[in-house]
Every structure is written in C-alpha cells, then in structure tokens.
Amino acid sequence: MMWPSIALLTFVTLQRLGELVFARRNTAALLARGGREVAPEHYRIMVALHAAWIMGLWLLAPGRPIQPFWLVVFIGLQALRLWVLATLKDRWTTRIVVLPGSPLVKSGPYRFLRHPNYAIVVGEIAALPLAFGLTVYAIVFSFLNAAILHVRVKAENAALKRAMILK
C-alpha cells in the first residue's frame, strides 16, 4: 500500500516548503529592522542537502511500510519543531541573522538547549528514513547533516558571541 508513505512524504515536503516561505518573510523583516546576515556561504549547501534528503526519500520510500516506533519519534519531533517556531516567532529563519540590540531567546526549548532547532533537525534527518526502514540512508544523511551543522553552529555561535560583546 503506497498511500501512507506518499501522505507522509507529502506532509514533510509541504512543511519544508512552507517553512522556506516563512523563513524568507522573517529574514526580510529582520534585515529591514537592521539585522545582519552572517556566514551565508554555507547556506546553499545546507539547502541542497535538505533538498537531496527529501528527493531521495521520494525515490526510495513510496510503497515501503512505515515503522510505527520511528513514526511516533518523527511526530514527537514535529511537536518540538512547533515549540521552537512558536518560541522564536518572527525571529525564526533558515539563515543566520543577528538583530543588534535584541537579547538571546531564553524561553521555551531555549531554556534547555542552546540550539534546539538543530537538535530537532538531527533527529528528523535520521527518524524519517528509519520510519521507512532506510537505515543506511539515515546514517549517510546524518553524517552529511553533522558536517554542515558543524560549520553552521560554529558560525552562529561566533556571530552570537560577537553580538553579545558589541552590546
């Protein structure tokens, strides 16, 4: 039966496309308020990685049975994703944008982790392929995601540190 896998992949694809629209709007608003984008050079690689992840799932996952445990994990991660979005509101973006004079967000999941959104993405990159029984796929993309997140978190932490020093 193909429809459960197609429905799940459609949900994830539409979610990611919607987030790109939301992020683009927020980025433009932050820049208009004096925000500065930092370290944009890795952004295209990150977007390409996520696009390849979804496209590969569209090629490999349709018709595969969905593993209930990993589906529940993935759904739980979606709830956490919504918590991050609700906490950051108009400050959530897929780019690194520093808004001078704005304090770091320390509410919601940011009380517990410095970068909860990235922790969620790490989980999603592994959990969704595992829900389709694609273990090697989950490992490969987790490795690639770890490499780009290493660059991204380092750049974001440096930008936040500079912003705090400049305050």
MARDO-939310 format. One record per residue: z, y, x of N, C-alpha, C in turn; residue number from 1; chain. Coordinates in pm, 1 decimal, m for minus. Each point is the difference from the previous one (the first is absolute). Layout:
BEGIN
SITE        nc3        nc2        nc1       cac3       cac2       cac1        cc3        cc2        cc1   resi   chain
SITE          Z          Y          X          Z          Y          X          Z          Y          X    NUM       A
...
END
This chain:
BEGIN
SITE        nc3        nc2        nc1       cac3       cac2       cac1        cc3        cc2        cc1   resi   chain
SITE        0.0     m117.9       84.9        0.0      117.9      m84.9        0.0      124.3       89.5      1       A
SITE      m97.9       84.9      m19.1      m17.8      117.0       86.6       71.0      125.6      m48.0      2       A
SITE       21.7       14.9     m128.5       45.5      129.4      m50.7      134.4       47.1       55.4      3       A
SITE       99.8      m86.5       27.0      125.0       54.1       55.7      m20.1       65.4      137.2      4       A
SITE      m78.7      m63.8       86.2      m22.0       58.1      132.5      m82.5      127.8      m10.2      5       A
SITE      m99.4        1.3      m87.6      m82.2      119.9      m19.2       85.7      113.9      m55.8      6       A
SITE       87.0      m31.5      m94.5       87.4      102.7      m59.1       92.5       59.5      106.2      7       A
SITE       58.3      m84.5       83.8       89.9       49.0      104.6      m76.3       84.7      102.0      8       A
SITE     m115.2      m45.1       41.5      m79.7       76.9       96.0      m48.1      131.9      m60.4      9       A
SITE      m34.9       m1.1     m126.8      m41.3      123.7      m67.1      116.6       98.3       m4.0     10       A
SITE      118.6      m48.3      m33.4      118.6       85.4       m1.1       21.8       65.5      136.0     11       A
SITE       m1.9      m80.4      106.0       26.5       52.5      134.2     m108.5       99.1       41.8     12       A
SITE     m123.8      m31.7      m29.4     m110.8       89.4       36.3       12.3      133.1      m72.6     13       A
SITE       22.6       m3.8     m129.7       14.6      124.1      m77.1      123.4       78.2       42.9     14       A
SITE      107.6      m71.0       31.7      121.6       66.2       48.0      m28.2       76.3      128.9     15       A
SITE      m65.6      m66.1       94.1      m28.0       63.9      128.5      m95.1      118.8      m15.7     16       A
SITE     m100.5      m13.5      m83.8      m91.9      111.8      m23.5       73.7      116.3      m66.9     17       A
SITE       85.1      m29.9      m95.6       80.6      104.0      m64.7       91.6       69.8       98.9     18       A
SITE       58.3      m77.2       90.0       87.5       59.1      101.2      m77.8       91.8       93.5     19       A
SITE     m123.3      m35.9       31.8      m80.7       87.9       84.9      m27.2      133.9      m68.9     20       A
SITE      m25.4       m3.2     m130.1      m20.0      123.3      m75.8      129.2       81.8       m1.2     21       A
SITE      112.0      m65.2      m28.9      131.1       65.6       m2.0       32.2       59.8      137.2     22       A
SITE      m26.3      m77.5      104.7       27.4       45.5      136.3      m87.7      118.6       38.2     23       A
SITE     m126.5       m6.3      m36.1      m91.0      110.9       32.0       47.2      128.7      m68.0     24       A
SITE       39.6      m10.3     m125.7       50.5      117.5      m72.4      127.5       53.4       66.7     25       A
SITE       91.0      m88.9       32.8      124.9       42.0       64.1      m24.6       59.0      138.1     26       A
SITE      m90.3      m59.7       75.8      m31.5       51.7      133.5      m53.9      142.3      m10.2     27       A
SITE      m93.2       22.3      m90.3      m57.2      134.2      m17.6      108.5      100.3      m38.4     28       A
SITE       88.7      m39.8      m89.0      108.0       90.0      m42.7       96.4       28.8      114.8     29       A
SITE       33.8     m102.0       77.7       90.1       20.6      114.5      m63.7       91.8      104.0     30       A
SITE     m127.5      m20.3       28.1      m69.5       85.9       96.0       m7.1      143.7      m51.5     31       A
SITE      m20.0       17.2     m129.6       m4.7      134.3      m60.0      135.2       69.4        8.7     32       A
SITE      108.0      m79.5        4.8      135.6       56.9       11.2       41.9       20.5      145.8     33       A
SITE      m92.1      m19.9       93.2       31.4       21.0      141.0       24.5     m127.0       78.2     34       A
SITE      m21.4     m115.4      m62.5       17.6     m126.2       69.9     m103.0      m17.0      110.6     35       A
SITE       34.9      m81.8       97.0      m90.5      m27.9      111.5      m19.8     m150.2       10.0     36       A
SITE     m126.7      m40.5        5.2      m26.6     m141.7       21.4       18.8      m31.3      147.7     37       A
SITE       62.6     m112.8       26.0       29.8      m42.3      136.1      m67.3     m135.3       24.9     38       A
SITE      m54.3      m17.2      117.5      m57.2     m127.4       47.5     m100.1      m60.8      m97.2     39       A
SITE     m104.1       75.6      m38.7      m97.0      m55.3      m95.3      m94.4     m104.0       61.1     40       A
SITE        2.1      m13.3      132.6      m99.8      m84.8       66.0        9.7     m148.1      m37.7     41       A
SITE      114.2      m48.2      m40.3       11.7     m142.0      m35.8      m23.3      m24.6     m149.5     42       A
SITE      m13.1      105.5      m79.1       m7.0      m14.0     m145.1     m118.8      m85.4      m45.6     43       A
SITE     m117.2       24.8       56.3     m119.0      m76.9      m41.0       16.4     m148.5       30.1     44       A
SITE       63.4      m31.2      111.1       22.9     m140.3       35.5       93.5      m64.1     m102.4     45       A
SITE      104.7       73.2      m38.8       95.3      m51.9      m98.0      m68.9      m23.3     m135.5     46       A
SITE      m80.9       94.8      m43.5      m72.3      m14.7     m126.7      m97.2     m117.6        9.1     47       A
SITE      m71.4      m12.1      111.2      m94.1     m111.1       17.7       72.9     m134.3       m3.2     48       A
SITE      117.1       m6.4       61.5       78.5     m123.2       m0.7       37.6      m38.5     m142.5     49       A
SITE       50.0       95.7      m75.9       41.5      m30.0     m136.9     m119.4      m35.2      m88.5     50       A
SITE     m112.6       68.2       21.2     m121.4      m32.7      m75.0      m47.5     m141.2       34.5     51       A
SITE        3.3      m35.4      126.9      m41.3     m134.1       42.6       93.4     m105.8      m58.9     52       A
SITE      128.7       31.5       m5.4       98.8      m91.9      m58.4      m34.7      m29.7     m146.2     53       A
SITE      m26.3      104.6      m76.5      m32.8      m18.5     m141.4     m135.6      m69.4      m16.0     54       A
SITE      m99.9       44.7       75.2     m132.9      m62.5      m12.1        4.5     m148.0       36.9     55       A
SITE       74.0      m32.0      103.6       13.9     m140.5       38.7       67.5      m82.8     m107.8     56       A
SITE       99.0       59.3      m64.9       66.1      m71.3     m110.2      m97.4      m22.3     m115.7     57       A
SITE      m86.3       98.6      m25.9     m100.5      m16.7     m104.8      m96.5     m113.6       34.7     58       A
SITE      m24.9      m20.7      127.6      m89.9     m108.3       41.2       67.5     m138.0       m4.5     59       A
SITE      127.8       m3.8       36.6       67.9     m128.7       17.9       88.9      m44.4     m116.2     60       A
SITE       54.3       93.0      m75.5      103.7      m34.9      m96.3      m46.6      m36.6     m141.0     61       A
SITE     m110.9       53.6      m50.9      m35.8      m34.5     m138.5       m7.9     m150.9      m22.1     62       A
SITE       65.9      m41.5     m107.5        1.4     m141.6      m34.7      111.3      m79.2       64.2     63       A
SITE       67.6       58.5       96.4      111.0      m71.2       63.8      123.3        8.6      m89.3     64       A
SITE       80.6     m104.7       m3.0      122.7        7.0      m80.2       97.7      100.1       61.8     65       A
SITE       78.0       63.5      m83.4       98.0       99.0       46.1      135.2      m69.6       13.4     66       A
SITE       59.1       14.8      117.4      131.3      m57.9       28.3      107.9       86.9      m65.1     67       A
SITE       76.8      m52.9      m94.7       96.1       82.3      m74.4      101.9       72.6       88.0     68       A
SITE       53.2      m67.2      102.1      100.8       65.0       84.7      m55.0      127.0       63.4     69       A
SITE     m119.1       m9.0       60.7      m57.9      115.1       69.3      m46.6      107.4      m97.5     70       A
SITE      m38.0      m40.2     m120.7      m33.3       98.7     m102.0      124.2       79.8      m38.5     71       A
SITE      112.4      m66.2      m15.1      125.4       69.9      m31.5       38.8       94.6      113.9     72       A
SITE      m16.5      m44.5      123.6       27.3       87.1      115.2      m90.6      122.7       m6.3     73       A
SITE     m128.4      m22.0      m25.1      m93.9      111.2       m7.2       36.5       95.9     m113.3     74       A
SITE       36.1      m50.8     m114.9       39.8       84.8     m112.6      125.5       80.7       36.1     75       A
SITE       94.5      m63.7       67.0      119.1       71.9       45.6      m35.3      113.6       94.7     76       A
SITE      m96.3      m24.1       87.0      m45.1      104.5       91.6      m64.9      115.4      m76.0     77       A
SITE      m66.1      m30.7     m111.5      m60.9      106.5      m80.3      107.4       88.3      m62.5     78       A
SITE      109.9      m60.2      m40.2      112.1       78.6      m53.6       56.1       91.7      108.5     79       A
SITE       12.2      m52.4      120.9       48.3       83.2      111.3      m99.8      110.6       32.7     80       A
SITE     m128.4      m30.2       m8.5     m105.3      101.2       23.3       15.9      114.7     m100.4     81       A
SITE       22.6      m34.2     m126.2       20.1      103.9     m102.0      123.8       84.1       30.5     82       A
SITE      103.7      m62.7       53.9      121.6       72.0       36.9      m30.6      102.1      110.1     83       A
SITE      m79.5      m39.7       98.1      m39.8       91.8      107.0      m81.3      116.2      m57.8     84       A
SITE      m98.3      m31.2      m82.3      m84.1      105.2      m60.0       83.3       95.4      m85.1     85       A
SITE       91.9      m54.5      m78.0       85.4       84.8      m85.3       93.3       85.9       83.9     86       A
SITE       42.3      m50.7      114.3       89.5       76.0       87.3      m73.7      113.1       69.8     87       A
SITE     m116.8      m29.6       54.8      m74.3      101.5       75.9      m77.4       96.5      m89.1     88       A
SITE      m40.0      m46.0     m117.3      m77.4       82.2      m94.4     m120.7       63.0       68.9     89       A
SITE       m6.9      132.7        0.8     m117.7       69.0       55.0       m3.7        0.9      153.0     90       A
SITE       98.8      m58.3       63.8       m1.1       m9.0      146.4      m57.3     m133.3       48.4     91       A
SITE      m29.9      m91.5      m93.9      m56.2     m128.8       39.4     m148.0       16.8       29.5     92       A
SITE      m40.7      m48.5      114.1     m140.7        4.4       38.8      m27.4     m114.1       97.1     93       A
SITE     m127.1      m31.8       16.7      m37.5     m104.9       94.4      m20.9       55.3      140.6     94       A
SITE        9.9      129.5       12.8      m12.7       64.7      130.7      138.0       44.3       46.7     95       A
SITE        9.5       37.5      126.3      125.5       55.8       50.7      m11.9      150.9      m12.1     96       A
SITE       72.2       56.7      m95.2       m1.6      144.1      m21.4      144.0       49.6        8.3     97       A
SITE       22.6       91.1       92.5      132.8       59.0       17.8       m0.2      135.5      m68.4     98       A
SITE       97.9       20.3      m85.4       14.4      125.7      m71.8      115.6       76.6       63.7     99       A
SITE      m31.7      100.9       84.4      106.6       74.1       69.2      102.1       56.6      m98.4    100       A
SITE      125.2      m12.0       38.1      107.9       53.6      m81.1       49.3      m93.3     m108.5    101       A
SITE      m67.8     m110.6      m20.0       43.3      m95.7     m101.6       88.9     m105.1       63.6    102       A
SITE      112.7      m27.7      m62.4       89.2     m102.5       56.1      m58.5     m139.5      m18.0    103       A
SITE       43.1      m90.3       83.3      m39.5     m139.5      m16.8       54.6      m51.1     m132.5    104       A
SITE      m74.6      m85.3      m64.5       47.8      m63.7     m122.4       99.8     m107.4       41.1    105       A
SITE      118.7        7.6      m59.0      104.9      m96.8       34.0       58.7      m65.1     m124.3    106       A
SITE      m75.5        6.9     m109.7       45.2      m63.1     m123.0      m84.9     m124.2      m27.3    107       A
SITE       28.7      m66.2     m111.0      m75.8     m119.6      m35.1        4.9     m102.9      111.1    108       A
SITE     m111.8      m66.3       26.9       m0.1     m103.1      104.5       17.6       57.0      140.6    109       A
SITE      m17.6      131.3       13.6       16.0       64.5      130.9      146.1        6.2       42.0    110       A
SITE       91.5      m33.1      m90.0      141.7      m13.1       37.0       21.3     m122.5       86.7    111       A
SITE      m88.2      m98.6      m15.3       18.5     m129.4       66.2      m94.0      m23.3      117.6    112       A
SITE     m120.7       55.4       m9.1     m100.0      m18.5      104.6      m67.6      132.5       30.7    113       A
SITE      m38.0       18.3      123.7      m70.1      122.8       37.5     m143.8        1.1      m52.4    114       A
SITE      m62.2     m117.3       m3.4     m139.3      m11.6      m44.3      m14.2     m112.9     m102.7    115       A
SITE       58.8       14.5     m117.2       m7.7     m110.4      m97.7     m141.5      m31.1      m45.9    116       A
SITE      m85.8       99.8       m8.3     m137.1      m25.6      m44.4      m70.3      m96.1       95.6    117       A
SITE       21.0       18.0      129.5      m64.2      m88.5       97.1       57.9     m140.7       m8.6    118       A
SITE      129.3      m10.8      m25.0       61.5     m132.4      m16.4      m61.5      m71.7     m120.2    119       A
SITE      m25.2       74.4     m106.2      m61.2      m57.4     m119.7     m142.1      m45.8       30.4    120       A
SITE      m75.2       82.9       70.6     m138.3      m36.2       34.8       m2.2     m126.2       87.0    121       A
SITE       92.6      m10.1       92.2        9.6     m121.2       82.5       16.2     m122.0      m90.2    122       A
SITE       89.1       11.5      m97.3       21.1     m110.2      m93.5     m123.5      m30.8      m83.1    123       A
SITE      m66.8      103.6      m48.7     m119.4      m18.9      m83.7     m113.9      m66.0       75.8    124       A
SITE      m21.6       44.6      122.8     m109.6      m53.1       82.0       16.7     m151.2       17.9    125       A
SITE      123.9      m46.5        5.7       25.6     m143.6       13.0        9.3      m68.5     m135.8    126       A
SITE       73.0       58.7      m94.6       31.5      m69.3     m125.3     m121.5      m25.3      m88.4    127       A
SITE      m91.0       95.6       m9.1     m114.2      m21.6      m88.8      m89.0     m115.7       48.0    128       A
SITE      m38.9       m3.5      126.7      m77.5     m117.5       44.1       79.3     m131.1      m16.2    129       A
SITE      131.6        5.6       26.2       80.8     m120.6      m16.8        4.7      m43.7     m145.6    130       A
SITE       m7.2       95.3      m92.7       m4.8      m34.9     m142.5     m125.2      m81.4      m31.9    131       A
SITE     m104.1       17.9       78.6     m123.8      m76.2      m18.2       m8.5     m120.7       94.0    132       A
SITE      106.5      m26.0       75.0        0.1     m112.8       92.3      m79.2       24.5      126.9    133       A
SITE      m21.8      126.9       33.7      m80.4       37.2      118.0       92.4       35.6      117.5    134       A
SITE       62.6     m100.8       56.0      101.1       20.8      103.9      m58.7       62.6      126.7    135       A
SITE     m109.9      m52.0       49.5      m60.4       54.0      123.1      m43.9      144.2      m24.0    136       A
SITE      m56.1       27.1     m115.3      m42.2      136.2      m36.8      120.1       94.6        3.5    137       A
SITE      111.5      m44.0      m56.1      122.4       81.2       m0.4       46.6       27.7      142.7    138       A
SITE       m6.5      m97.8       85.0       44.5       16.2      139.2      m91.9       96.5       74.5    139       A
SITE     m130.4      m18.4      m13.3      m96.0       85.2       71.4       16.4      145.8      m42.8    140       A
SITE        2.7       24.5     m130.4       11.4      138.5      m45.5      138.7       57.8       25.4    141       A
SITE      102.1      m83.1        1.4      133.2       50.0       35.5        2.1       46.9      145.1    142       A
SITE      m64.9      m75.1       87.0       m9.7       38.4      140.4      m76.4      131.4       15.2    143       A
SITE     m115.5        9.9      m65.6      m80.0      123.5        7.5       75.8      119.0      m58.9    144       A
SITE       68.7      m22.8     m111.2       79.1      106.1      m62.0      114.7       43.2       92.2    145       A
SITE       62.9      m95.4       66.1      108.7       33.8       92.9      m51.8       89.6      112.2    146       A
SITE     m120.4      m27.5       47.6      m57.7       80.7      107.7      m22.6      144.0      m45.4    147       A
SITE      m57.9       18.1     m119.2      m26.2      136.9      m46.4      130.4       68.3      m39.1    148       A
SITE       96.0      m74.1      m55.0      128.4       62.1      m34.6       77.9       41.2      124.3    149       A
SITE      m17.7      m72.2      108.5       65.1       39.7      125.6      m45.9      140.4       39.6    150       A
SITE     m129.7       21.8       m6.8      m57.2      131.7       32.6       48.2      103.3     m101.6    151       A
SITE       m6.6      m35.6     m126.8       31.8       94.5     m107.4      147.0       41.9        1.1    152       A
SITE       90.3      m95.3        8.0      142.9       31.8       m2.9       39.2       81.4      122.7    153       A
SITE      m56.2      m33.2      113.6       26.2       77.1      122.0      m44.5      145.8      m18.9    154       A
SITE     m119.6       19.9      m54.9      m52.2      135.8      m23.5       83.6       72.9     m104.2    155       A
SITE       36.4      m69.3     m106.4       78.5       64.2     m105.6      139.8       36.4       49.6    156       A
SITE       64.2      m89.8       71.9      133.0       30.3       53.7       m4.6      118.9       95.8    157       A
SITE     m101.9        6.1       84.2      m13.1      114.2       93.1      m20.8      129.1      m78.0    158       A
SITE      m81.4       m4.7     m103.8      m24.4      121.0      m81.7      126.7       44.1      m71.3    159       A
SITE       72.9      m93.7      m53.9      124.8       34.4      m69.5      103.9       53.5       97.3    160       A
SITE        4.6      m58.0      118.9       92.8       47.8      102.6      m33.2      143.4       38.7    161       A
SITE     m128.5       28.3       21.9      m42.1      136.6       33.2       33.7       96.8     m114.0    162       A
SITE      m21.9      m43.0     m122.5       28.4       85.9     m116.1      148.7       31.4       m8.0    163       A
SITE       83.8      m97.8       33.4      144.9       21.7       m4.9       44.3       93.1      112.2    164       A
SITE      m65.0       m9.8      116.6       32.6       86.7      113.1      m41.1      144.1      m30.8    165       A
SITE     m113.9       14.6      m68.2      m50.8      133.1      m28.2       76.8       70.4     m110.1    166       A
SITE       82.3      m71.4      m74.6       75.0       60.6     m110.4      105.9       94.3       48.9    167       A
END
